Amino acid sequence: MTTAKPDNRQARIRNLNDGFRRDPSKGKVHITDGAISAIYKTGLDLVLKQIAEHQSFDDGNDPYKEHDFGSLQLGSERLWWKIDYYAPDLQHGSEDPADPSSTTRVMTIMTPEDY
């Protein structure tokens, strides 16, 4: 486990990502074709609830301390979720993911095979 304290920019990005995970209306959610069948079996509400409650962040899955990636288990299905940062027009990456006025957060829910 890393003991380095995240800087203010990292903390802002992490807080924005945590807020988005708890309220997906603060960005966009994309579900890959591979994940649709797993979600269909259990329901999207359960998947979003598990993502919102996810707390298993460590150096392996969160090296930048931004809380932008995680995984969950749905019965026999494993799903991953990843938050990416886009400019508001969704045509290119955000220049500053710490600035919510210049960033649209997009969460992709996928199977490991989709990645």
C-alpha beads as a LAMMPS data file, in Angstrom:
LAMMPS data file: protein, C-alpha beads

115 atoms
114 bonds

1 atom types
1 bond types

-500.0 500.0 xlo xhi
-500.0 500.0 ylo yhi
-500.0 500.0 zlo zhi

Masses

1 110.0

Atoms # bond

1 1 1 0.000 0.000 0.000
2 1 1 1.339 3.421 -0.948
3 1 1 1.659 5.931 1.862
4 1 1 2.007 8.994 -0.378
5 1 1 -0.770 11.506 0.185
6 1 1 -2.701 12.363 -2.991
7 1 1 -2.418 15.980 -4.133
8 1 1 -5.395 18.332 -4.311
9 1 1 -5.952 17.611 -8.012
10 1 1 -6.101 13.872 -7.363
11 1 1 -8.475 14.465 -4.462
12 1 1 -10.775 16.609 -6.656
13 1 1 -10.820 13.961 -9.385
14 1 1 -11.438 11.191 -6.842
15 1 1 -14.291 13.159 -5.227
16 1 1 -15.882 13.869 -8.613
17 1 1 -15.583 10.178 -9.560
18 1 1 -17.070 9.077 -6.235
19 1 1 -19.949 11.519 -6.727
20 1 1 -20.534 10.194 -10.240
21 1 1 -20.479 6.580 -9.039
22 1 1 -23.151 7.460 -6.455
23 1 1 -25.211 9.500 -8.940
24 1 1 -24.758 8.333 -12.547
25 1 1 -26.865 11.256 -13.790
26 1 1 -23.708 13.368 -13.274
27 1 1 -22.230 11.813 -16.420
28 1 1 -22.918 9.128 -18.986
29 1 1 -23.038 5.348 -18.556
30 1 1 -22.155 2.985 -21.395
31 1 1 -22.772 -0.760 -21.163
32 1 1 -20.918 -3.040 -23.560
33 1 1 -22.759 -5.774 -25.434
34 1 1 -20.914 -8.388 -23.390
35 1 1 -22.145 -6.935 -20.097
36 1 1 -25.783 -6.540 -21.130
37 1 1 -26.697 -10.200 -20.577
38 1 1 -25.194 -10.246 -17.064
39 1 1 -26.971 -7.026 -16.177
40 1 1 -30.227 -8.257 -17.706
41 1 1 -30.183 -11.241 -15.316
42 1 1 -29.673 -9.167 -12.163
43 1 1 -30.900 -5.701 -13.033
44 1 1 -29.122 -2.438 -13.666
45 1 1 -30.160 -1.011 -10.295
46 1 1 -28.189 -3.721 -8.458
47 1 1 -25.125 -3.162 -10.642
48 1 1 -25.191 0.616 -10.103
49 1 1 -25.701 0.100 -6.352
50 1 1 -22.633 -2.152 -6.170
51 1 1 -20.573 0.364 -8.145
52 1 1 -21.722 3.197 -5.867
53 1 1 -20.767 1.200 -2.762
54 1 1 -17.425 -0.041 -4.116
55 1 1 -14.598 0.653 -1.645
56 1 1 -11.940 -1.906 -2.625
57 1 1 -9.415 0.520 -4.043
58 1 1 -5.727 -0.324 -3.801
59 1 1 -2.457 0.240 -5.650
60 1 1 -3.307 -2.574 -8.070
61 1 1 -6.612 -1.194 -9.305
62 1 1 -6.249 2.483 -8.363
63 1 1 -2.617 3.524 -8.840
64 1 1 -3.509 7.199 -9.366
65 1 1 -5.941 7.331 -6.395
66 1 1 -8.786 8.537 -8.634
67 1 1 -11.359 5.773 -7.908
68 1 1 -11.897 5.330 -11.647
69 1 1 -11.904 1.518 -11.948
70 1 1 -13.425 -1.441 -10.126
71 1 1 -14.937 -4.861 -10.519
72 1 1 -17.946 -6.678 -9.172
73 1 1 -19.293 -10.197 -9.154
74 1 1 -22.836 -10.983 -10.316
75 1 1 -23.386 -14.664 -9.684
76 1 1 -20.953 -16.359 -12.047
77 1 1 -20.362 -13.168 -14.035
78 1 1 -17.521 -10.728 -13.368
79 1 1 -18.010 -7.132 -14.509
80 1 1 -15.569 -4.257 -14.619
81 1 1 -16.372 -0.574 -14.621
82 1 1 -14.080 2.233 -15.774
83 1 1 -14.530 6.010 -15.682
84 1 1 -12.995 8.034 -18.505
85 1 1 -12.832 11.804 -18.890
86 1 1 -14.082 13.530 -22.028
87 1 1 -14.524 17.111 -23.165
88 1 1 -18.184 18.201 -22.989
89 1 1 -18.596 17.555 -26.737
90 1 1 -17.489 13.911 -26.184
91 1 1 -15.190 14.212 -29.218
92 1 1 -11.870 14.115 -27.344
93 1 1 -10.406 13.728 -23.897
94 1 1 -10.868 16.320 -21.192
95 1 1 -8.009 18.749 -20.731
96 1 1 -8.631 18.841 -16.962
97 1 1 -10.590 15.988 -15.326
98 1 1 -10.481 17.937 -12.043
99 1 1 -12.673 20.653 -13.604
100 1 1 -16.302 19.490 -13.837
101 1 1 -17.213 22.378 -16.151
102 1 1 -14.811 21.088 -18.819
103 1 1 -15.301 17.348 -18.269
104 1 1 -17.988 14.782 -18.989
105 1 1 -17.441 11.579 -17.055
106 1 1 -18.276 8.374 -18.931
107 1 1 -18.509 5.097 -17.060
108 1 1 -18.208 1.955 -19.139
109 1 1 -19.552 -1.249 -17.607
110 1 1 -18.008 -4.253 -19.322
111 1 1 -16.880 -7.840 -18.999
112 1 1 -13.129 -8.471 -18.724
113 1 1 -13.305 -9.927 -22.247
114 1 1 -14.670 -6.604 -23.554
115 1 1 -11.646 -4.670 -22.311

Bonds

1 1 1 2
2 1 2 3
3 1 3 4
4 1 4 5
5 1 5 6
6 1 6 7
7 1 7 8
8 1 8 9
9 1 9 10
10 1 10 11
11 1 11 12
12 1 12 13
13 1 13 14
14 1 14 15
15 1 15 16
16 1 16 17
17 1 17 18
18 1 18 19
19 1 19 20
20 1 20 21
21 1 21 22
22 1 22 23
23 1 23 24
24 1 24 25
25 1 25 26
26 1 26 27
27 1 27 28
28 1 28 29
29 1 29 30
30 1 30 31
31 1 31 32
32 1 32 33
33 1 33 34
34 1 34 35
35 1 35 36
36 1 36 37
37 1 37 38
38 1 38 39
39 1 39 40
40 1 40 41
41 1 41 42
42 1 42 43
43 1 43 44
44 1 44 45
45 1 45 46
46 1 46 47
47 1 47 48
48 1 48 49
49 1 49 50
50 1 50 51
51 1 51 52
52 1 52 53
53 1 53 54
54 1 54 55
55 1 55 56
56 1 56 57
57 1 57 58
58 1 58 59
59 1 59 60
60 1 60 61
61 1 61 62
62 1 62 63
63 1 63 64
64 1 64 65
65 1 65 66
66 1 66 67
67 1 67 68
68 1 68 69
69 1 69 70
70 1 70 71
71 1 71 72
72 1 72 73
73 1 73 74
74 1 74 75
75 1 75 76
76 1 76 77
77 1 77 78
78 1 78 79
79 1 79 80
80 1 80 81
81 1 81 82
82 1 82 83
83 1 83 84
84 1 84 85
85 1 85 86
86 1 86 87
87 1 87 88
88 1 88 89
89 1 89 90
90 1 90 91
91 1 91 92
92 1 92 93
93 1 93 94
94 1 94 95
95 1 95 96
96 1 96 97
97 1 97 98
98 1 98 99
99 1 99 100
100 1 100 101
101 1 101 102
102 1 102 103
103 1 103 104
104 1 104 105
105 1 105 106
106 1 106 107
107 1 107 108
108 1 108 109
109 1 109 110
110 1 110 111
111 1 111 112
112 1 112 113
113 1 113 114
114 1 114 115
